[in-house]
Structure formats: C-alpha cells, structure tokens
Amino acid sequence: MGIIDKLNKDFESRVRLGIMSVLMVNDWVDFTEMKALLNITDGNLASHSSALEKAAYIEVKKEFVGKKPKTSYQVTDLGRAAFKEHLSYLEKLMKS
Amino acid sequence: MNQKHQEDLAHIRSMMERSSRFISLSGLSGVFAGLSALIGGIYVYQLFKASGMDYLNDEHRLYSANLVSELFWIGITILVFAFAFGIFFTIRKSRKYNLPIWTSATKKMLFNLGVPLLAGGVFSLAMMYHGYFGLVAPSTLIFYGLAVINAEKYTFSDIKYLGFSELILGCIALFNIGYGLIFWIIGFGILHIVYGLVMFKKYK
C-alpha cells in the first residue's frame, strides 16, 4: 500500500481540514465563529461537520443561550490522533 | 498531486494561526498611537514651559493641583486617541483581508492585555493620590510592558519585543526620576512608531 493510500479520506475536503485545524488549537468553537473563520455558508459547514461527527472525530454540542440555539464543536481524542496522523503523512509526502 | 498537498498544509497552518491569534492588529495602529503620545508629550513639555518650568533643567519641580489635573486629562485624551486609532486600523485591516474580528482569540488577547493594564492604572492613580508623581511615568511603562508580554500568546508574537523594550525602559526610568516625561515620550511615542513601522512592513 502506497503512502498516498494512507491519507485519510475523511480529510480530503478543504472545509474539513479547516474545521479540524481550528479545533486542534481551540477549545469549544461555536457555529458562527467557525463559519466566519472558514468563510463558508451555513449549509456547507453543517454538512461537513456532521460528516466529521459521524466519523467520531468531533463532538457537537447543542444548547440554548436564552431563546437562541447555539451549536459548538470540539475535537475528540480519536479526531486529534487521526488528524495528527494525516498531518505527518502529508509532511512525509512533501519530503519524498 | 504534490501541489494539492502543499496547499493543504498551507491551509492548515493558516487556519490554525487565524483561529488562535488576533492577527488583525495593524502596524498603523502602533504608528498612530505613537504619534498621539508624541504630540501629547510635546504638548505637556510646552505646558511645563508655560507654567515657568524648564523640564530638563529644573531639579525641583512643583506641581500645582491645577497642573496635575491638566496632565491627567491630557493622559486620558492620548489614551482615547490611541485606542480609537487602534480600533480604526484593526477594522480596516480585517475588512481588507476578510478576517473576523470578534473571535475568542480577540477576547483572550484583550483579557490578557487588560488585566495588568487595569492593575497598572489603579497603581498609578494611587501613586498620584499619595503624591508620588515621579514614579507614575516609570510604572505606566512597566505595567504596559508586562501587559504586552502577557498578550503575546494571542497575537503576533513579535509584539513581545515591544513589551520587553517598554519594561526595560520603565526600569531604567525608575532610577532617573525627574525625566519621566522623556522616558514616557520614548516609550509610548517613539517605540510604538518604530514597532508599528516594522510590523507594517513585515505583515503587509
């Protein structure tokens, strides 16, 4: 199996890479801030974050602040490990 | 393929950076804050002159209550101007690069900057209250330096050099009481302008 095949398919999209990068260096990040940081639409963020949630790479928290719903994200241990692995493969690829 | 991976890595690095640090701070904020302090400082120097004191040569200066309150309000005015310039250029830069402003990194930066600054403000007011006017300039420099060093984790890390310079200058000023205004103009005026210009060139 070549090194390219080891790259995590879940991180193929730029948006997912962005979500993971932000969560690697921050605690809970809410929907609005994530959207502004990545510069993407509501729908785009919702679909990619739920894909990452399904893979158990991120944890999604939904709560009410006053009457407004608020969604926040946090990386899981599994997600952290998977992303680190992905990063080191990317770096290895760059070197070879 | 290689191109894509390289772009992926660059994207990861940039997302980590812009989500964890307040990078909308413009070098121009520093330049204009420095100019405000410089103009304010020169105005104070003239004020001393007008009230019959040659700042550089008089060993013993008498501060009338009037003069003290005037100095206080000049200080506040400079602060307001410097702060307004800071906000203006920050908003301008973040619009230009499409960066969000009010993020958790911004809040952390302001908190870490604000706590030592607030304590320093109270400390300086207390010294004015007790009549230790000569120590006010050195301690504003020292507390400001500490505040900047403390906020370094959440913005451009080069800012720590500004913080250390202010801190060292403040410590030197502590042993040169009577030249507070000069140290103050160097610290808040000239250092800010130099730092601002360097940052403006570097992160343009």
Interface residues (C-beta under 8 A of the other chain):
Chain A: I4 R14 L17 G18 M20 S21 V22 M24 V25 N26 V29 E33 A36 L37 L38 N39 L87 L90 E91 L93 M94
Chain B: M1 N2 H5 Q6 D8 L9 H11 I12 R13 M15 M16 R18 S19 S20 N98 P100 T103 S104
